[in-house]
Amino acid sequence: MTRPYEVVYIFDSALEDETITEKLTTFHALIQVSGAEPPQLDVWGRRTLAYPIKKQQTGYYVVATFETDPALLPEFERALRLDEGVLRFLVVLNDTPPTPPVEIVARGDDMDEEDD
């Protein structure tokens, strides 16, 4: 039985984009289940870190969502831990659908008249 997961990667910002793509392909090959869709990637790019990680001030962020068998995750996480290009990663179970965006309406003077 496959379950939906989401993983956030923070790569070393010194890596080339092609290298990061190759690493992602290798990592995702470990969790691919036959007949499953490939992971959906959301590339955030290079960003400044809130605090230094392994003496790095910037990181290259990628968020991936995928479905896989939970038994494949330990080997996937092991590969991520051993790769020196990955500064941090976080894998979470994504059972609930994402909350839809809500439009925020600014409260104006016309709203006060309704309260009277």
C-alpha positions in Angstrom: 0.0 0.0 0.0 1.4 3.4 -1.0 1.1 6.5 1.1 1.6 10.2 0.2 4.8 11.8 1.4 6.5 15.2 1.1 10.2 15.8 1.4 12.1 19.1 1.7 15.7 19.0 0.6 18.3 21.7 1.4 21.3 21.2 -0.9 24.7 22.9 -0.7 24.3 26.1 -2.8 27.7 25.5 -4.4 26.3 22.6 -6.4 25.4 23.1 -10.1 21.7 22.8 -11.1 22.5 19.7 -13.2 24.2 18.0 -10.3 21.2 18.6 -8.1 18.9 17.2 -10.8 21.0 14.1 -11.0 21.0 13.6 -7.3 17.2 14.0 -7.2 16.8 11.4 -9.9 19.0 9.0 -8.0 17.1 9.6 -4.7 13.7 9.3 -6.3 14.7 6.0 -8.1 15.0 4.5 -4.6 11.3 5.3 -3.8 9.7 4.7 -7.2 7.0 2.0 -7.0 6.0 0.4 -10.3 3.0 2.2 -11.8 3.3 5.2 -9.5 3.6 8.8 -10.8 7.0 10.4 -10.6 7.5 12.9 -7.7 6.2 16.4 -8.3 9.0 18.9 -7.7 8.7 22.5 -6.5 12.1 24.1 -6.8 12.5 27.2 -4.5 16.1 27.8 -5.6 18.9 29.4 -3.6 17.9 31.1 -0.3 19.7 32.4 2.7 19.5 30.1 5.7 18.1 31.3 9.0 21.3 29.9 10.7 24.5 28.4 9.3 24.4 24.7 8.5 27.7 23.0 8.1 29.3 26.4 7.8 27.0 27.3 4.8 25.0 30.6 4.7 22.8 29.7 1.7 21.1 26.6 0.5 19.3 25.3 -2.5 15.7 24.3 -1.6 13.6 21.7 -3.3 10.2 20.3 -2.2 9.0 17.0 -3.6 5.6 15.2 -3.1 5.3 11.5 -4.0 3.6 8.3 -3.1 5.6 5.3 -2.1 5.6 2.1 0.0 6.7 3.0 3.6 9.1 0.0 3.5 11.2 1.9 0.9 11.8 5.0 3.1 14.6 3.7 5.3 17.0 3.1 2.4 15.9 6.5 0.9 16.7 8.4 4.1 20.0 6.5 4.5 21.1 7.6 1.0 20.2 11.2 1.9 22.2 11.1 5.1 25.2 9.7 3.3 25.2 12.3 0.6 27.5 15.3 1.5 25.6 17.6 -0.9 22.5 17.4 1.2 22.7 19.8 4.1 19.3 18.9 5.6 16.1 17.0 4.7 12.7 16.4 6.2 10.3 13.6 5.1 6.7 13.9 6.4 3.6 11.9 5.9 1.1 13.9 3.9 -2.2 12.2 4.7 -4.5 15.2 4.7 -4.9 17.3 1.5 -3.3 20.7 1.6 -5.4 23.5 3.0 -6.8 25.6 0.1 -5.7 29.3 0.1 -8.2 31.6 1.7 -8.8 35.1 0.4 -8.2 37.7 3.1 -10.6 40.7 3.0 -9.4 43.9 4.4 -11.7 45.4 7.0 -12.8 48.9 5.9 -15.1 51.6 7.2 -18.1 50.1 5.5 -17.8 47.0 7.7 -18.3 49.2 10.9 -21.7 50.4 9.6 -23.1 46.8 9.6 -22.2 46.4 13.3 -24.5 49.3 14.4 
